[in-house]
């Protein structure tokens, strides 16, 4: 049995730790945990750094014969709740969950929200510790209440730098040295202020909040808000100019090929009304809408606000304006005119997963297709031509045809792993 003890945020060892440590022959933990344990010289200690060597040492210790003088109990000391983005996952994968006796303490996330007097059943928690911080940034852009577990290269400064040009309504709450008495700090800063500071190693967690929406109604499901009950909304759900909106049949297939999801970043190029941008945001993705006209920019913002989602709107002309944007996972191109081929090329160079292009003019299809193929994407498409039910006098119904639209999509092939032994 491996006993895993959570130490709490900044607290010394919990009361039940003393008895476990008294019989332990191997104790694993951060240096501060081992120092607080004040172990006898006969106890073997391992300071946690990279996990694989520590796991190997635990395995070797457990394999020692029962009558060996050094064979005994293994205790792992961890911060907060070790089953919450903690070491329990690695231990269970290696030794089996049945071998673990886990005793959790209060996590840094729970403590940070408690300091603000906020509930966190509606918060999304994302770890940037040892991971690419772009997922955390995208979640912060899309949701009003996010807790980010930080790490080297993915702390408050890096989050602030990524958010400062894209989110004017977010505030970062940086919680440092939680539970350590006079050294504890909980500071509200703007993303720009966070980016300008050196925060040091004591940061426990960073909360990213839209404070106008930080207090939510009563929830029955914790975490992210459940996905929309319907998508491909009727055009009447949006404000738009003339007929400048993607019809719901087109949006339905475009969304299926874009696959927007929590943690993704999606571009909507030539956004018009922003209907595709809004639909992607409703699925939980961070969305940047590019629109060249000033009235179009305001229209996209109004439609996003009406649907209760966040969309970053950039006024400018593609492809020139795209160089200033963070890389997308998927791109929808609904406008472009004569520059369409150049826009598709620029988007395909940056998109991690997919590019979807909607065109009313059939003569632009070959150039867009060639641009996707030249970028190494697989390519497919369909001509969408639908007829909707429409009433006629006398309580009868006819079919009213909508204008045909050609939808083209390119998918980046998965990366190949070469030279791997089978």
Phi, psi and omega in degrees: 000134176251120179267123180248117187246121173279133185267352183084167182279105176076357184273157171291192183295144178292162185303325184278358182286328186300315181294321179293318182291333182295331181255003183281139173253345175223125178236128182242134179178174174295159184302321181294327179290317180293324177296317180294332182288335179051060186281150176292161183296338183281348181273129177285136181237144173230120177279124183293128170224241171299138186290319186306315179298323179293319178294321177298318181294321177297317181298317179296323179295319181290338181277351181295144182298152187298332182268005179287141184294335182267355181282136180184216186264146176253130176238131176246125179258131182219159180282142172060228179263106185291352175266002183246095186055035185238197190285347181302322181299313181294320179294317181294321178297322185276318189245350182095137182298332183291345180271357188256136170245098188261130180234093188282156171242185181288132181283162178295328179294312179299319181295317181297315178294325178298322179298331180267353183071029182248142170289157178227020175291342179257007180275151172255129180253128181227137180262129173249010181282114182070019182228164175296122184288353184298325178297316178299318179298314181297320178295320179297324180290331188265340189230149187277348183214104185227139171249130182245120173277118191266173177197178178304129182081359180215055180252195182302322181295315181293319177298315180299318180297323181285331186266338192298328181267356186242343185218104181274348185259355182273147170237142177258132175251111184261115181255119183238143176050046182300135177082006184259025175070235186294341180276348181293138176223134174231108190238134174267127179219157172282161176305321180296319179294322179296320183294336186270000186244154170262113189269348179073186187270001189271002182295128179268315182196154176240128175259135176246117189232140159264099191295341177289341180236018185287335177259115187252165174295171178299136182250152171245347177234125181281156175092213183298147175297135179306152181299168183297148178287338175209158176222184191054058183298153177298147180303332180294347177282353183237155169267132181208163182260132180051235178249024186279071176206142176290126180294155188296330176296319179292316180297322181301312180288322179299318179295322179297324181275332178285321180061047182295140182206169179304128180096349178275161170236126183239137170262141169240105186263130186068053195295332182063249177279344183081020184296318179292318178302314181296317180298318179297320179295327179293337175276356176104359181280153166281137188228135170244121178257129178252124182217134187277332185267146181294318179292329176294321177301314180294326179293318178298315180298319180294319180293322177296316180296321181295329180265001175072033180234165177259127174228126174279123183250127181243124176271125180169177183248126175279149007271355187302319186287344186291335182297340182272354186262148173293153184301140178265160168276321181216154183226135170249129179244112182248000179205167180162333178058223182293340180271009187302313182299319179293323178293316179299318179298314180296320181290320181294330177293333187256333187291134180280333189232307190206153172230129179240132183236129176250129183223134173269332181269116185294329184290351178268351183296312183302317182295320179294319179296316179298322179296320178292316180295321180295333178277001179088011179276149163284151188222141177211171182191172180204146172268118181263120178221106186243158175233128183259152174294135179221136183285150173236157175302147180090019176059042175237170187229143175239174173256126179251118183284140171264162180294136180292145179226134177266124179249122180243140177222141176241139181237130178287128179296148178296147180295139178269143175254113184258151174075018180269128180297136179270000000 
